[in-house]
Amino acid sequence: MQALNRFTKFRNVLRITKTGLLIIVIAFISSCMASYKQALPDYQKKYNDAVDSVPDYTRLKYWAAHPALRDPSDSIPAGLSEVSGEQEADVFFLHPTTFTEKRKQFNLTNASIEDASINAKTDLTSILYQASVFNADCRVFAPRYRQAHIGMFYTADTSTAKEAFKLAYLDIKTAFEYYLERENNGRPIIIAAHSQGTLHAGRLLKEFFESKLLTSQLVVAYLWGMPLPPHYFSAIKYCSDSLATGCFTGWRLFKKGYYPDWVKKEKEISLVSNPITWQQDTNWIAPVHHVGSVLYDFQKLRANTQEAQIHHGIVWTNKPKVPFGFLYNPKNYHAGDINMFYGDIRKNIRARIKAFNRNKGIKKPQ
């Protein structure tokens, strides 16, 4: 199966070329990190039903990825094996902010769950480039939710922001409760998230896993794109290496040599792992050890494109060594946190599931 065969129609409409998709990815990175600017006076009218439309997770339309759906999380880039069918764990994946449209007022703070353009943006960015990394060894569950607008990360109105994130988490909690009741059946669980998703994943882990019986089913939590303070959890530990289970791990990517002022101002140095070795030392790891990245048209796993080194709570890496890589100009590689180390993550998922099964005495299905 070639990646994105199921989405040829989308690609024909969008006419995505390798260069064109690179530009889209760069634009996505820029939009995720841009400060809120006031614009589009018709915004309120377009999204005036956002808060009133509540997702019903018994219906597949409210899932961006689900085992019963054919969705972008099923895609596999060339060079990787087909899904074997022996998906021994489940991943509950929380996508990052894709609600980035500029707007005139803060009267509306959350995305409409029914908005087709936002949902398509989620599917063709996060679900394709991020959630698909799990499909070899996991059933993928990714709920749509009334995500907070990107401006909620920047507004001085903290009470409004708090309510916006609270609403988003309410949907995620509802989806997870549905998953536990109807889908899990005692299977091992991976919690994975990026950016805003990581914000909500932390709360989910504290509410459902930390010091709870459910922690016995936790393979690992991959928490990408947000700072992870040393005391992020009271009972769930940070992963000590590539095979540790029942723990959490993550990183934030920046161009080598760039150390943002806003990171310097953080009260605590974030916990972070090197995405090639999964260790916490500061050794510089050369591209020869890099399993592979997925960029451009998602048609190929590109090995040896990235270096990595931990630097004071972040990970430094290089501009991707790929065709048209010179166009990749941001210093903040936030949107590439997962797909820049796609092959490394995919390999680690399998290793941790095997380690979890060994630790629990679980035998592989015959």
N, C-alpha and C positions, 0 to 999 in steps of 0.2 A: 504493500500500500504506500503510495507516495503521499507526503504530507500535503494537506489542504485540498486533496482531490474532492473532498466533500464540500468544499467551499469555492469551487470554480466559478460559480455564479457570482459570488461576492467579488472575486478578483476581476472578473470580466467587467463588472459594473465600475469598479474602482480603477481598473486598468493599472494595477500595481506592477511596476517594474522593480528590479533590484535597487536602482537608484531612487526611484520614487518612494519605495517602502522605507528606505533609509531616511529620507527626508521626513516621512510621516513619523518614524520612530523618534527622530531628533525633535520634531515639533511636539510630540507627546511628552518627551522629557522636559522641554522648556515650559510647556503649559502646566505640568504638574508642579513645577517649582516657582512659577511666576507669582508675584504678589497680585492680590485682587485689584482690578481696575473697574470703575463704574462704566457701564455701557448697556446697550440694548434695552431701550425703554419698554419693549413689548415682552420682556422676559417674564414678568409676573403673570401675564395673561396666559402665556404658553404653559406654565407649570403650576397653575393655581390649584390643581387637584392632587399635588404631591403628597401632602400629609394625610389626606382623607382616603387615599387608595392604599389598602393594607394587603400585603402579600399573603396568599394562601398556599402554604408549602405542600399541601396535598396535590397541588397542580404543578405539572412539570414546567409550565411557562415561567414560574417564579424561581427556577434554577438556571444559572448560567452553565453549569456542568452537572451532570447526573448520569449514573450508569444506564438509565433507561432512555437517555437522549443520545443522538448523534450530534456532537458539538465540537468546538475547536480543541477542547482538552483531549480529544481522541487522536489528534494529529501527531505524526512521527516524522522528524526530518530524516533525510537520506543518510545512511551510515549507521543508523540505529536499528535494532531488531524490532520486529513486529511484537505487539502485545501478546504474551504467551497464553493468557487466560488464567494464569495462576496468580491472580492479584490477591495476595494474602493479607492485605491491610486496607483500611479506608483512609483517605485524606479528606479532611474538612478544610477547604481552602477559602480564605477571605481576601477578595480582590482589593487593590488600592483605589484611590480616588480617581474616578473617570468623569466626575461631574465638575467640569472646569469652565463651563461657559461663563462669560462675563455678564454681569447684570447690573441693573440700575440701583436696586435697593436690597437690603438684607431682610425684606419681609418674608422671603422664602429661603429656608436654609438647607433643605434636604431635597434630593432628587426624587422625581416621580418614578415609582416602580414600573410604570407603564410606558415610560419614554423609550421609544424604539431606537432613537439615535444614540442615547446614552448606553442602552443595552448592547447595541452593535459595537460601539466603541470599546466597551468592556470585553466583549467576546473576542474581537479581533486584535486586542492588545494583551490584556492580562490573562485571559483564559487560554489564548493560543500560546503566548510566549512564556507564560509562567506556570499555569495549572497543568499544562500538558507534560511537564517534566516528571510528573508522578504516574503517568498512565501505564508504565510497564509493570509496576508492582502494586498499584493501588487502584481501588475504585475511587473515582473522583467526584466529590460533592462540593459544589460552590454555589451558595445561595445568592440570588439577587437581593439587595437590601436598599433601603432608603438612605443611601450614603450622604454624609454631610458634604456640603459644597467646599471646594478647596479654600475659599475665603474664610472658613471657620478656623483654619489654622493660623490666620493672620489678624483677625479682628480683635480690637481692644474690648469688644463687648463679650466678656468671658461667660456671662450668664446665658447669652444666646447660643454661644458655641457649645456650652455644656449641654443644653437641651437638644441641640442638633445631633451631637454624638450619642446622646442618650437614646434618641429615637432610632438612630442607625443600629445601635447595639440591641435594642428591643427586637428588631427583625432578626438579627443574627442569633440571638438567644432562642427565639421561637423556632427558627429553622433547625438549630442544633437539637432542641428538644424533640422536634418531629423526627429528625434523623435517628436519635437514640431510641425512640419508641418504635419506629417502623422499619428501620433499615440496618441498624448496627448488629443486633443479634450476638453480642459479645465479641465482635471482631476487634483486632488491634486497631488503634486510632493514631493518625498523625494529624496534628494541628499545624497548618501552614498559612502564612499571611504576609502581605507586603504593605508598607506605608500605613494608610488609614486602617487597612485590614489588621495590621499588627497591633494597632491601638486597641481594637476590639478583641483581638485574640488574647491579649494579656488579661483582659477582664473575664473572658470566657474560661480561661485556664484557672483563674483564681476562684471562680464561682463553681465550676464543675469538676475540677481535677485536684487542686491543691488540698492535701489532707483529706481527700475523699476516696471512696472505693474505686471510682473510675480511673484513678491514677494508675491502677494495675494494668489498664489497657493502653496506656500512653506509650507509644513507641518513641516519639520525639516531637518537639515543637520547633518548627523552623520559623523564626520571627525576623523578617528582613525589613530594612529600610527605616528603622526607628531606633533611637537610643535604648539600650538595655542596661539600666543601672545595676550595680552589684547586688542590691537588695530588691530586685524587681519582684521576686517571689520569696515567701518565707520558707517554703518546703521544697519546691521544685528547684533542682540544682542546675547550674550551667553545665553543658556537656564538656567533659574533660578531654575527649578525643573523638575520633571518627566512628567508634563503635558503641559509645555510651548510649543508654536508652533511659526512658522515663525522665528526660532532661530537656532543656531548650538551648538553642543556638541561633546565631544570626550575624549579620554584618551590614555596614553601609559603605558603598563604594565611592571613591573619589579619585581624580586623576593624580598620578604620582607627583608629590611635592605640594599639593594643594591642601591646606588645613584651614577650613572656613572659620571666620571670626565667631560665628554663632555656635560652632562646636566648641571652640575655646572657652566660651562663656557658660557651657553646661556645668552644673554643680558637681557632677561626678563623671569620671571616665567610664564610658560604656563598656560593657562586656562585649567581646567580639572574637570571632574565629577567622583564621585564614581559610578562604574557600577552596584552596587546593589541598591543604594538609589537614584542616579541621583542628589545628592546634592553636594555642594562644600566645606562642612566642612571637618575636619580632623579626624572625629570619625572612630574608627576601627569597621568594620561591620563583624560580625561573620558568619561562613558558614551556620548556621541555616536559614539565610535570603537569601541565594543564590538560585536562581531558578534552574539553571542547566548549565552544560557545555556539549559540544559535542567533544569527543576525539576518538582516536583509529579508529574503523571501521565504525563510524557514525551510528551505530545501536541503540544507546541508549542516552537519555538525562540523565545525571548524576547529581542529585541534591546535594547541600550542599558540593561541593568539594572545593569551593574557599572562601577566606576571602578578604577583600579589605579595603585599607586606602589611602587617598591622602597624598602625601609627596612632598612638594615644586615642584609642576608642573608635577608630575607623579603619578601613582597609584601602590602601593605595594600590592602584593598578594602572596599566598603561592604556593609551589610546589603542583600540582594537587593531591588530595587524591583519587587516583584511582589505579586499578591494573597496575603494571609496572610503576607507577608514579615515582618510585625511579630512573628510567632511564632518567627522564626529568631534565637535568643538567644545561642548560643555566640560567644565571642570568637575561638576557634580554628576556622577553616573547613577543617580538614584533609580531611573527607569531600567537600568541594566543590571540591577542587583542580582537578578535570577538568571536571565538569559546569557549574560557574559560568562557564567560558570555553569551553564546548563548541563553539560556532560558530567561535571564533577558532582553536582547535586544528584543527578540521576543515579550515578554510581553509589553515592552515599546512602541514598534511600534504600537501595537493595541490601547494602551491607548492614544497615541498622535494623531492618526487618529481620534479617537472618539472625543477628545477634539477639534481638528481642525473643525470637522463637526458641533459640537455644537456652536463653535464660529462663524462659517459662516452661521449657520442656515440651514445646509445641512441635509436632511432627508435620512435615510438609504433606499436603494432600496427595494421595496416590491417584 
